[in-house]
């Protein structure tokens, strides 16, 4: 076997991820923004930034993507193709797909995705509001 055909060893890379959100790249591209504080970001980018802000480290700095508890991964088309919205789902709940309309706040998106991360009063999410644990929120259907 020649040197060019030899396999390189598989390496492991540490990550703090305990959950992954999959976002349809085609939906995001069709919307050309519509999310984030100025409504100009793609959903995946806005969600990633909101998660970084909600999961600040001890020094108050935003967490890098690999160091956050939740990763955001854009995938090719999920074949749902809603108008004026993006499709997203948690990898841990593959049967629960969400159609998230343009302009939805990141706090509401994270709550609907089931991202139960607590943020202290000084950790703000996207729109300048503190993240609330869905378990603490009032129920709509008693």
C-alpha positions in Angstrom: 0.0 0.0 0.0 1.4 3.4 -0.9 1.7 6.3 1.5 -1.1 8.2 -0.2 -3.6 5.4 0.3 -2.8 4.9 4.0 -5.6 5.9 6.4 -5.0 8.7 8.8 -6.0 8.0 12.4 -9.5 9.1 13.5 -9.2 11.8 16.2 -11.6 12.7 18.9 -12.4 16.4 19.6 -13.9 17.5 22.9 -17.2 19.3 22.9 -19.6 20.5 25.7 -22.6 19.8 23.5 -25.5 17.9 25.2 -28.1 18.8 22.6 -28.1 19.8 18.9 -30.7 21.9 16.9 -31.0 21.1 13.2 -32.0 24.1 11.0 -33.0 23.8 7.4 -30.5 25.8 5.4 -32.8 26.1 2.3 -35.6 27.7 4.4 -33.1 30.1 5.9 -31.7 31.1 2.6 -35.1 31.7 1.1 -36.0 34.1 4.0 -32.8 36.1 3.6 -32.8 37.1 7.2 -35.8 37.9 9.4 -34.4 36.9 12.8 -32.3 38.4 15.5 -32.4 41.8 17.1 -32.5 43.7 13.8 -34.4 41.0 11.9 -31.5 40.7 9.4 -30.0 37.4 10.5 -30.6 33.9 9.4 -32.3 31.8 12.0 -29.3 29.5 12.6 -27.0 32.5 13.2 -29.5 34.3 15.4 -30.1 31.1 17.5 -26.4 30.5 17.8 -25.8 34.0 19.1 -28.7 33.9 21.5 -27.5 30.6 22.9 -24.0 32.0 23.3 -25.4 35.0 25.2 -27.5 32.8 27.4 -24.6 30.5 28.3 -21.9 33.1 29.2 -18.9 31.8 31.0 -17.6 32.9 34.4 -15.9 36.0 33.0 -19.1 37.1 31.3 -17.9 36.3 27.8 -20.0 34.6 25.2 -19.3 30.9 24.8 -17.8 29.7 21.5 -19.9 27.3 19.6 -18.0 24.1 20.6 -18.1 25.2 24.3 -21.8 25.8 24.5 -24.2 23.1 25.8 -26.3 23.3 22.6 -25.0 23.2 19.1 -26.8 24.6 16.0 -26.2 22.8 12.8 -27.6 23.8 9.4 -28.6 20.9 7.3 -29.6 20.7 3.6 -33.4 20.8 2.8 -35.7 19.1 5.2 -38.4 18.9 2.4 -41.1 20.8 4.3 -40.6 24.2 2.7 -43.0 26.5 4.6 -43.6 30.0 3.2 -42.2 32.8 5.4 -40.8 30.4 8.0 -37.9 28.1 8.8 -37.9 24.5 9.9 -36.0 23.5 13.0 -35.8 20.5 15.3 -33.9 19.2 18.2 -31.9 16.1 17.4 -33.0 14.6 20.8 -36.7 15.0 19.7 -36.6 14.0 16.0 -40.4 13.6 15.8 -41.1 17.3 16.9 -40.4 19.6 13.9 -41.1 23.3 14.3 -42.1 25.7 11.6 -40.8 29.0 13.0 -42.2 32.1 11.3 -40.0 35.0 10.3 -39.6 37.6 13.1 -40.2 35.1 16.0 -38.0 36.1 19.0 -35.1 33.8 19.9 -36.5 33.5 23.4 -39.8 32.1 22.1 -37.9 29.9 19.6 -35.6 28.4 22.3 -38.7 27.8 24.5 -40.5 26.0 21.7 -37.5 24.0 20.9 -37.3 22.8 24.5 -34.0 24.4 25.3 -34.4 24.6 29.0 -31.4 26.7 29.8 -31.6 29.2 32.6 -30.1 32.6 32.3 -29.5 34.9 35.2 -30.9 38.4 35.1 -27.6 39.7 33.7 -27.5 37.2 30.8 -29.7 38.6 28.0 -30.9 36.8 25.0 -31.1 38.4 21.5 -34.0 40.8 22.1 -32.6 42.1 25.4 -34.9 39.9 27.6 -33.7 37.4 30.1 -34.3 33.7 29.2 -37.1 32.1 31.3 -37.2 28.4 32.0 -40.4 27.0 30.4 -41.1 25.1 33.6 -41.5 28.5 35.3 -43.7 30.0 32.6 -47.5 30.0 32.9 -49.2 27.2 31.1 -51.5 28.1 28.2 -53.6 24.9 28.4 -54.3 23.9 32.0 
